[in-house]
Amino acid sequence: MSLKDVLLGRALGNHQLKGEKMSRLWGLPTMSSDAISSVAYAVEEILLALVPAMGLAAVTYMGWVGLAIVLLLLMLVFSYAQIINHYPNGGGSYTV
């Protein structure tokens, strides 16, 4: 056994991988959870950058900043959906 097998476990065989695939319903939320959790802190960080420069007027721009964040999330979901469609049999991040 190699160190990789000890730390990560043995690689699954082809017949075992069929039960490991995710549908789009489960694949999108699973793959995009890291980006969504990062966006949760975006408003605070943007205000930390804008308030010293603009004062309280920075709050008026938060709607536009929120719109930009929503657009970025939509682009992320679209790109992950393309990855899932392009690799329906899986493949992991190394393949992508």
VEXPAKOL-921580 format. One record per residue: residue number from 1; residue in three letters; z, y, x of N, C-alpha, C in turn. Coordinates in steps of 0.02 Angstrom, whole numbers, always signed. Layout:
REM residues N
fimi num = NUM; residu = ALA; nZ = Z; nY = Y; nX = X; caZ = Z; caY = Y; caX = X; cZ = Z; cY = Y; cX = X
...
REM end
This chain:
REM residues 96
fimi num = 1; residu = MET; nZ = +0; nY = -60; nX = +42; caZ = +0; caY = +0; caX = +0; cZ = +0; cY = +63; cX = +44
fimi num = 2; residu = SER; nZ = -40; nY = +111; nX = +25; caZ = -42; caY = +174; caX = +62; cZ = +10; cY = +222; cX = +34
fimi num = 3; residu = LEU; nZ = +22; nY = +275; nX = +70; caZ = +69; caY = +326; caX = +47; cZ = +47; cY = +357; cX = -19
fimi num = 4; residu = LYS; nZ = -19; nY = +365; nX = -27; caZ = -46; caY = +393; caX = -89; cZ = -29; cY = +347; cX = -148
fimi num = 5; residu = ASP; nZ = -36; nY = +282; nX = -138; caZ = -20; caY = +234; caX = -192; cZ = +54; cY = +236; cX = -209
fimi num = 6; residu = VAL; nZ = +95; nY = +247; nX = -159; caZ = +168; caY = +250; caX = -172; cZ = +185; cY = +312; cX = -211
fimi num = 7; residu = LEU; nZ = +155; nY = +369; nX = -192; caZ = +172; caY = +433; caX = -224; cZ = +139; cY = +440; cX = -292
fimi num = 8; residu = LEU; nZ = +76; nY = +421; nX = -298; caZ = +38; caY = +433; caX = -360; cZ = +28; cY = +371; cX = -403
fimi num = 9; residu = GLY; nZ = +38; nY = +313; nX = -374; caZ = +25; caY = +251; caX = -411; cZ = -44; cY = +225; cX = -395
fimi num = 10; residu = ARG; nZ = -57; nY = +164; nX = -415; caZ = -122; caY = +134; caX = -401; cZ = -175; cY = +164; cX = -446
fimi num = 11; residu = ALA; nZ = -236; nY = +167; nX = -421; caZ = -293; caY = +193; caX = -459; cZ = -308; cY = +146; cX = -517
fimi num = 12; residu = LEU; nZ = -327; nY = +174; nX = -573; caZ = -345; caY = +134; caX = -631; cZ = -415; cY = +105; cX = -623
fimi num = 13; residu = GLY; nZ = -424; nY = +46; nX = -648; caZ = -490; caY = +16; caX = -649; cZ = -533; cY = +45; cX = -704
fimi num = 14; residu = ASN; nZ = -598; nY = +31; nX = -701; caZ = -644; caY = +59; caX = -751; cZ = -625; cY = +39; cX = -822
fimi num = 15; residu = HIS; nZ = -604; nY = -23; nX = -832; caZ = -587; caY = -45; caX = -899; cZ = -523; cY = -11; cX = -924
fimi num = 16; residu = GLN; nZ = -480; nY = +12; nX = -879; caZ = -419; caY = +47; caX = -899; cZ = -430; cY = +121; cX = -914
fimi num = 17; residu = LEU; nZ = -483; nY = +149; nX = -887; caZ = -496; caY = +221; caX = -895; cZ = -516; cY = +240; cX = -966
fimi num = 18; residu = LYS; nZ = -544; nY = +193; nX = -1004; caZ = -566; caY = +209; caX = -1072; cZ = -511; cY = +235; cX = -1115
fimi num = 19; residu = GLY; nZ = -450; nY = +212; nX = -1106; caZ = -394; caY = +235; caX = -1145; cZ = -365; cY = +301; cX = -1121
fimi num = 20; residu = GLU; nZ = -391; nY = +327; nX = -1065; caZ = -364; caY = +388; caX = -1036; cZ = -405; cY = +450; cX = -1053
fimi num = 21; residu = LYS; nZ = -460; nY = +443; nX = -1087; caZ = -504; caY = +500; caX = -1103; cZ = -473; cY = +543; cX = -1158
fimi num = 22; residu = MET; nZ = -488; nY = +607; nX = -1154; caZ = -463; caY = +654; caX = -1206; cZ = -522; cY = +680; cX = -1246
fimi num = 23; residu = SER; nZ = -510; nY = +690; nX = -1309; caZ = -560; caY = +722; caX = -1351; cZ = -556; cY = +798; cX = -1340
fimi num = 24; residu = ARG; nZ = -603; nY = +833; nX = -1369; caZ = -602; caY = +906; caX = -1363; cZ = -539; cY = +935; cX = -1395
fimi num = 25; residu = LEU; nZ = -516; nY = +904; nX = -1449; caZ = -457; caY = +928; caX = -1483; cZ = -396; cY = +929; cX = -1437
fimi num = 26; residu = TRP; nZ = -389; nY = +879; nX = -1394; caZ = -332; caY = +875; caX = -1348; cZ = -350; cY = +901; cX = -1279
fimi num = 27; residu = GLY; nZ = -412; nY = +897; nX = -1259; caZ = -432; caY = +918; caX = -1192; cZ = -427; cY = +992; cX = -1181
fimi num = 28; residu = LEU; nZ = -449; nY = +1032; nX = -1229; caZ = -447; caY = +1105; caX = -1221; cZ = -376; cY = +1132; cX = -1213
fimi num = 29; residu = PRO; nZ = -329; nY = +1114; nX = -1257; caZ = -262; caY = +1141; caX = -1247; cZ = -229; cY = +1115; cX = -1183
fimi num = 30; residu = THR; nZ = -244; nY = +1054; nX = -1164; caZ = -214; caY = +1027; caX = -1104; cZ = -241; cY = +1062; cX = -1042
fimi num = 31; residu = MET; nZ = -306; nY = +1071; nX = -1039; caZ = -336; caY = +1102; caX = -979; cZ = -322; cY = +1176; cX = -975
fimi num = 32; residu = SER; nZ = -315; nY = +1209; nX = -1031; caZ = -308; caY = +1282; caX = -1029; cZ = -235; cY = +1305; cX = -1032
fimi num = 33; residu = SER; nZ = -188; nY = +1260; nX = -1032; caZ = -118; caY = +1280; caX = -1039; cZ = -95; cY = +1323; cX = -980
fimi num = 34; residu = ASP; nZ = -120; nY = +1310; nX = -920; caZ = -100; caY = +1350; caX = -863; cZ = -124; cY = +1421; cX = -869
fimi num = 35; residu = ALA; nZ = -185; nY = +1431; nX = -892; caZ = -212; caY = +1498; caX = -901; cZ = -176; cY = +1535; cX = -957
fimi num = 36; residu = ILE; nZ = -161; nY = +1501; nX = -1010; caZ = -126; caY = +1533; caX = -1066; cZ = -56; cY = +1554; cX = -1046
fimi num = 37; residu = SER; nZ = -22; nY = +1512; nX = -1007; caZ = +45; caY = +1530; caX = -986; cZ = +43; cY = +1588; cX = -937
fimi num = 38; residu = SER; nZ = -10; nY = +1593; nX = -897; caZ = -16; caY = +1650; caX = -851; cZ = -28; cY = +1715; cX = -889
fimi num = 39; residu = VAL; nZ = -66; nY = +1711; nX = -944; caZ = -81; caY = +1771; caX = -983; cZ = -19; cY = +1797; cX = -1019
fimi num = 40; residu = ALA; nZ = +30; nY = +1754; nX = -1030; caZ = +91; caY = +1775; caX = -1064; cZ = +126; cY = +1831; cX = -1027
fimi num = 41; residu = TYR; nZ = +118; nY = +1834; nX = -962; caZ = +150; caY = +1887; caX = -922; cZ = +105; cY = +1947; cX = -910
fimi num = 42; residu = ALA; nZ = +44; nY = +1945; nX = -935; caZ = -5; caY = +1996; caX = -920; cZ = +16; cY = +2065; cX = -944
fimi num = 43; residu = VAL; nZ = +40; nY = +2071; nX = -1005; caZ = +57; caY = +2136; caX = -1033; cZ = +111; cY = +2170; cX = -991
fimi num = 44; residu = GLU; nZ = +162; nY = +2133; nX = -973; caZ = +216; caY = +2161; caX = -932; cZ = +191; cY = +2185; cX = -864
fimi num = 45; residu = GLU; nZ = +149; nY = +2144; nX = -833; caZ = +124; caY = +2161; caX = -767; cZ = +76; cY = +2221; cX = -770
fimi num = 46; residu = ILE; nZ = +36; nY = +2225; nX = -823; caZ = -9; caY = +2282; caX = -830; cZ = +31; cY = +2346; cX = -841
fimi num = 47; residu = LEU; nZ = +83; nY = +2342; nX = -882; caZ = +125; caY = +2401; caX = -892; cZ = +160; cY = +2421; cX = -827
fimi num = 48; residu = LEU; nZ = +182; nY = +2372; nX = -788; caZ = +214; caY = +2388; caX = -724; cZ = +166; cY = +2426; cX = -677
fimi num = 49; residu = ALA; nZ = +102; nY = +2412; nX = -683; caZ = +53; caY = +2446; caX = -642; cZ = +32; cY = +2514; cX = -671
fimi num = 50; residu = LEU; nZ = +25; nY = +2518; nX = -737; caZ = +0; caY = +2579; caX = -768; cZ = +52; cY = +2633; cX = -779
fimi num = 51; residu = VAL; nZ = +113; nY = +2615; nX = -796; caZ = +164; caY = +2664; caX = -814; cZ = +179; cY = +2712; cX = -756
fimi num = 52; residu = PRO; nZ = +187; nY = +2689; nX = -694; caZ = +199; caY = +2737; caX = -641; cZ = +141; cY = +2786; cX = -631
fimi num = 53; residu = ALA; nZ = +81; nY = +2764; nX = -645; caZ = +23; caY = +2807; caX = -635; cZ = +10; cY = +2852; cX = -695
fimi num = 54; residu = MET; nZ = +21; nY = +2828; nX = -755; caZ = +2; caY = +2865; caX = -815; cZ = +61; cY = +2886; cX = -859
fimi num = 55; residu = GLY; nZ = +119; nY = +2862; nX = -845; caZ = +176; caY = +2877; caX = -888; cZ = +172; cY = +2837; cX = -952
fimi num = 56; residu = LEU; nZ = +200; nY = +2864; nX = -1005; caZ = +201; caY = +2829; caX = -1069; cZ = +132; cY = +2826; cX = -1102
fimi num = 57; residu = ALA; nZ = +85; nY = +2865; nX = -1077; caZ = +16; caY = +2862; caX = -1104; cZ = -15; cY = +2794; cX = -1091
fimi num = 58; residu = ALA; nZ = +12; nY = +2756; nX = -1044; caZ = -15; caY = +2689; caX = -1029; cZ = -9; cY = +2643; cX = -1090
fimi num = 59; residu = VAL; nZ = +40; nY = +2655; nX = -1133; caZ = +49; caY = +2612; caX = -1191; cZ = -11; cY = +2617; cX = -1238
fimi num = 60; residu = THR; nZ = -44; nY = +2674; nX = -1240; caZ = -102; caY = +2683; caX = -1284; cZ = -160; cY = +2639; cX = -1262
fimi num = 61; residu = TYR; nZ = -162; nY = +2618; nX = -1200; caZ = -217; caY = +2576; caX = -1175; cZ = -203; cY = +2502; cX = -1184
fimi num = 62; residu = MET; nZ = -144; nY = +2484; nX = -1208; caZ = -127; caY = +2413; caX = -1213; cZ = -171; cY = +2375; cX = -1263
fimi num = 63; residu = GLY; nZ = -195; nY = +2409; nX = -1314; caZ = -241; caY = +2377; caX = -1361; cZ = -305; cY = +2355; cX = -1328
fimi num = 64; residu = TRP; nZ = -332; nY = +2399; nX = -1286; caZ = -394; caY = +2382; caX = -1249; cZ = -381; cY = +2327; cX = -1198
fimi num = 65; residu = VAL; nZ = -323; nY = +2330; nX = -1166; caZ = -306; caY = +2279; caX = -1118; cZ = -297; cY = +2212; cX = -1154
fimi num = 66; residu = GLY; nZ = -266; nY = +2213; nX = -1212; caZ = -258; caY = +2151; caX = -1252; cZ = -325; cY = +2122; cX = -1272
fimi num = 67; residu = LEU; nZ = -372; nY = +2166; nX = -1291; caZ = -439; caY = +2143; caX = -1308; cZ = -473; cY = +2110; cX = -1249
fimi num = 68; residu = ALA; nZ = -466; nY = +2139; nX = -1190; caZ = -495; caY = +2110; caX = -1129; cZ = -464; cY = +2041; cX = -1115
fimi num = 69; residu = ILE; nZ = -399; nY = +2034; nX = -1126; caZ = -366; caY = +1970; caX = -1115; cZ = -391; cY = +1918; cX = -1164
fimi num = 70; residu = VAL; nZ = -399; nY = +1937; nX = -1227; caZ = -425; caY = +1890; caX = -1277; cZ = -496; cY = +1869; cX = -1259
fimi num = 71; residu = LEU; nZ = -537; nY = +1915; nX = -1236; caZ = -606; caY = +1898; caX = -1216; cZ = -605; cY = +1850; cX = -1157
fimi num = 72; residu = LEU; nZ = -561; nY = +1861; nX = -1109; caZ = -555; caY = +1815; caX = -1053; cZ = -534; cY = +1745; cX = -1076
fimi num = 73; residu = LEU; nZ = -487; nY = +1742; nX = -1123; caZ = -466; caY = +1677; caX = -1149; cZ = -523; cY = +1641; cX = -1185
fimi num = 74; residu = LEU; nZ = -563; nY = +1679; nX = -1223; caZ = -620; caY = +1649; caX = -1257; cZ = -671; cY = +1622; cX = -1207
fimi num = 75; residu = MET; nZ = -682; nY = +1659; nX = -1153; caZ = -727; caY = +1635; caX = -1100; cZ = -699; cY = +1572; cX = -1068
fimi num = 76; residu = LEU; nZ = -634; nY = +1569; nX = -1059; caZ = -602; caY = +1510; caX = -1030; cZ = -611; cY = +1450; cX = -1075
fimi num = 77; residu = VAL; nZ = -599; nY = +1458; nX = -1139; caZ = -607; caY = +1403; caX = -1187; cZ = -679; cY = +1380; cX = -1188
fimi num = 78; residu = PHE; nZ = -727; nY = +1427; nX = -1187; caZ = -797; caY = +1409; caX = -1187; cZ = -816; cY = +1370; cX = -1124
fimi num = 79; residu = SER; nZ = -790; nY = +1392; nX = -1066; caZ = -807; caY = +1356; caX = -1005; cZ = -776; cY = +1287; cX = -1003
fimi num = 80; residu = TYR; nZ = -714; nY = +1280; nX = -1027; caZ = -684; caY = +1213; caX = -1029; cZ = -720; cY = +1168; cX = -1079
fimi num = 81; residu = ALA; nZ = -743; nY = +1196; nX = -1135; caZ = -781; caY = +1156; caX = -1183; cZ = -846; cY = +1131; cX = -1152
fimi num = 82; residu = GLN; nZ = -878; nY = +1173; nX = -1110; caZ = -939; caY = +1151; caX = -1076; cZ = -924; cY = +1095; cX = -1026
fimi num = 83; residu = ILE; nZ = -867; nY = +1100; nX = -992; caZ = -849; caY = +1048; caX = -944; cZ = -837; cY = +982; cX = -981
fimi num = 84; residu = ILE; nZ = -802; nY = +985; nX = -1037; caZ = -789; caY = +924; caX = -1076; cZ = -854; cY = +895; cX = -1102
fimi num = 85; residu = ASN; nZ = -901; nY = +937; nX = -1124; caZ = -966; caY = +912; caX = -1148; cZ = -1007; cY = +883; cX = -1091
fimi num = 86; residu = HIS; nZ = -1004; nY = +914; nX = -1033; caZ = -1046; caY = +893; caX = -976; cZ = -1019; cY = +828; cX = -945
fimi num = 87; residu = TYR; nZ = -954; nY = +818; nX = -947; caZ = -923; caY = +758; caX = -919; cZ = -884; cY = +721; cX = -973
fimi num = 88; residu = PRO; nZ = -920; nY = +691; nX = -1022; caZ = -884; caY = +659; caX = -1077; cZ = -845; cY = +597; cX = -1056
fimi num = 89; residu = ASN; nZ = -862; nY = +568; nX = -1000; caZ = -826; caY = +509; caX = -976; cZ = -770; cY = +526; cX = -928
fimi num = 90; residu = GLY; nZ = -753; nY = +589; nX = -924; caZ = -699; caY = +610; caX = -879; cZ = -726; cY = +625; cX = -810
fimi num = 91; residu = GLY; nZ = -684; nY = +621; nX = -762; caZ = -705; caY = +634; caX = -694; cZ = -654; cY = +675; cX = -656
fimi num = 92; residu = GLY; nZ = -613; nY = +712; nX = -691; caZ = -561; caY = +750; caX = -658; cZ = -587; cY = +813; cX = -624
fimi num = 93; residu = SER; nZ = -542; nY = +849; nX = -594; caZ = -559; caY = +913; caX = -565; cZ = -601; cY = +905; cX = -502
fimi num = 94; residu = TYR; nZ = -596; nY = +849; nX = -468; caZ = -637; caY = +839; caX = -408; cZ = -711; cY = +833; cX = -425
fimi num = 95; residu = THR; nZ = -726; nY = +803; nX = -481; caZ = -796; caY = +797; caX = -502; cZ = -824; cY = +865; cX = -522
fimi num = 96; residu = VAL; nZ = -784; nY = +903; nX = -559; caZ = -807; caY = +969; caX = -582; cZ = -814; cY = +1014; cX = -523
REM end
